[in-house]
């Protein structure tokens, strides 16, 4: 929970224009991971702690590969959705753009006639005054 709050604080800080250097962000991230390790295991990462360093590192690399693939797939999906939306918008623009002028004028006149006709059916071509 605290880790997520720190990440949120960084995002808000960046949005407000308070951008830390990458090095400062990395140092803070390492410190936060150390705090999590102390809370979880009772101490910082240390040599000769009985862990299998290479196996643990490989597990972490494989986790990283999965997260990278997940991000790639999510971005591909988002890109595809954005492209589909852009195509849809272009289609509507095309439909609106190829409307013949005489059809557009007729449609405008029809809408204008509706706007200038009272509910009782009396037409006022200058100004809609109502009934």
Backbone torsions as a table, in degrees:
resi	resn	phi	psi	omega
1	UNK	NA	-48.2	-179.7
2	UNK	-61.7	-38.2	178.8
3	UNK	-61.5	-43.5	179.1
4	UNK	-64.1	-38.7	177.7
5	UNK	-63.0	-39.6	179.0
6	UNK	-63.8	-44.3	179.1
7	UNK	-62.3	-42.2	177.9
8	UNK	-62.8	-41.4	178.7
9	UNK	-61.7	-37.7	178.0
10	UNK	-65.2	-44.3	179.9
11	UNK	-61.4	-46.4	179.4
12	UNK	-62.3	-41.8	179.9
13	UNK	-61.1	-43.8	179.0
14	UNK	-64.1	-42.3	179.9
15	UNK	-63.4	-30.7	179.3
16	UNK	-85.0	-0.5	177.5
17	UNK	90.0	5.8	178.4
18	UNK	-93.8	79.4	-173.3
19	UNK	-94.2	119.7	174.6
20	UNK	-80.0	158.8	175.0
21	UNK	-68.9	157.2	178.5
22	UNK	-58.1	-40.4	179.7
23	UNK	-61.0	-44.9	179.0
24	UNK	-62.8	-40.6	178.6
25	UNK	-64.2	-41.8	179.4
26	UNK	-64.8	-43.3	178.7
27	UNK	-60.9	-45.1	179.0
28	UNK	-63.2	-38.3	178.2
29	UNK	-64.5	-43.4	178.0
30	UNK	-62.1	-43.2	178.7
31	UNK	-61.9	-41.5	179.3
32	UNK	-64.8	-43.2	177.2
33	UNK	-62.5	-37.0	177.4
34	UNK	-63.9	-42.8	178.4
35	UNK	-61.7	-40.7	178.1
36	UNK	-63.8	-42.7	178.4
37	UNK	-62.0	-41.9	179.0
38	UNK	-63.3	-43.5	180.0
39	UNK	-64.8	-40.4	-175.9
40	UNK	-79.2	-43.2	-173.0
41	UNK	-110.5	-8.7	178.9
42	UNK	89.3	-1.3	179.0
43	UNK	-162.9	165.6	175.8
44	UNK	-72.2	166.5	173.6
45	UNK	-62.0	131.8	-177.7
46	UNK	-144.5	158.5	178.9
47	UNK	-68.7	153.3	176.2
48	UNK	56.2	42.9	179.5
49	UNK	-95.2	6.7	177.4
50	UNK	88.2	-2.1	179.6
51	UNK	-82.6	157.8	176.4
52	UNK	-94.0	96.0	-171.1
53	UNK	-57.3	-48.2	-177.6
54	UNK	-67.0	-41.3	178.1
55	UNK	-64.5	-44.8	177.8
56	UNK	-61.8	-42.3	179.6
57	UNK	-64.2	-42.2	178.0
58	UNK	-61.9	-44.2	177.5
59	UNK	-57.8	-41.9	179.7
60	UNK	-66.3	-39.7	178.6
61	UNK	-64.6	-41.1	178.5
62	UNK	-66.3	-38.8	174.3
63	UNK	-61.0	-43.6	178.3
64	UNK	-58.7	-44.0	-180.0
65	UNK	-60.5	-40.2	178.8
66	UNK	-66.1	-43.2	178.4
67	UNK	-63.9	-38.7	177.9
68	UNK	-64.4	-44.3	178.9
69	UNK	-63.9	-41.4	177.7
70	UNK	-59.2	-46.9	179.9
71	UNK	-63.6	-41.6	178.3
72	UNK	-60.1	-47.6	-178.8
73	UNK	-64.1	-40.9	179.0
74	UNK	-64.7	-41.4	178.8
75	UNK	-67.9	-38.5	176.9
76	UNK	-61.4	-43.5	179.3
77	UNK	-63.8	-44.6	178.7
78	UNK	-62.6	-42.1	178.8
79	UNK	-62.5	-43.4	178.9
80	UNK	-61.7	-44.5	179.5
81	UNK	-63.6	-41.5	178.3
82	UNK	-63.8	-43.5	178.7
83	UNK	-62.5	-40.1	178.3
84	UNK	-64.8	-40.8	178.0
85	UNK	-64.3	-43.3	177.9
86	UNK	-62.2	-41.0	177.7
87	UNK	-62.6	-41.0	178.4
88	UNK	-62.9	-45.1	179.3
89	UNK	-62.6	-44.0	177.7
90	UNK	-59.9	-37.6	178.4
91	UNK	-63.1	-43.3	177.8
92	UNK	-66.7	-41.8	178.1
93	UNK	-60.2	-41.0	179.5
94	UNK	-63.2	-46.2	179.7
95	UNK	-61.1	-43.1	180.0
96	UNK	-70.7	-35.4	-177.0
97	UNK	-72.6	-26.4	-176.6
98	UNK	-96.5	6.4	177.4
99	UNK	-62.3	120.6	-179.4
100	UNK	-58.6	145.3	-176.4
101	UNK	-58.5	-43.1	-178.7
102	UNK	-63.4	-35.4	177.1
103	UNK	-67.5	-41.9	178.8
104	UNK	-62.7	-42.8	179.3
105	UNK	-64.5	-44.9	178.4
106	UNK	-59.7	-42.0	179.5
107	UNK	-64.9	-40.9	178.4
108	UNK	-63.1	-43.6	179.4
109	UNK	-63.4	-40.1	179.0
110	UNK	-62.7	-45.9	179.4
111	UNK	-64.6	-42.4	179.9
112	UNK	-63.0	-38.7	179.3
113	UNK	-64.6	-41.1	177.4
114	UNK	-61.8	-38.2	-177.3
115	UNK	-73.9	-21.3	-176.9
116	UNK	-107.2	11.4	179.1
117	UNK	-107.3	127.0	178.1
118	UNK	-68.4	161.5	178.3
119	UNK	-65.3	-20.1	178.5
120	UNK	-85.6	-3.7	177.3
121	UNK	97.5	-3.6	178.7
122	UNK	-80.8	131.1	-175.9
123	UNK	-101.2	132.8	174.3
124	UNK	-120.7	106.9	-172.9
125	UNK	-76.2	-16.2	179.8
126	UNK	-86.9	-57.1	-175.2
127	UNK	-143.0	137.6	176.5
128	UNK	-76.6	112.6	-176.9
129	UNK	-103.2	-9.7	-175.8
130	UNK	80.7	179.0	-178.2
131	UNK	-90.7	NA	NA
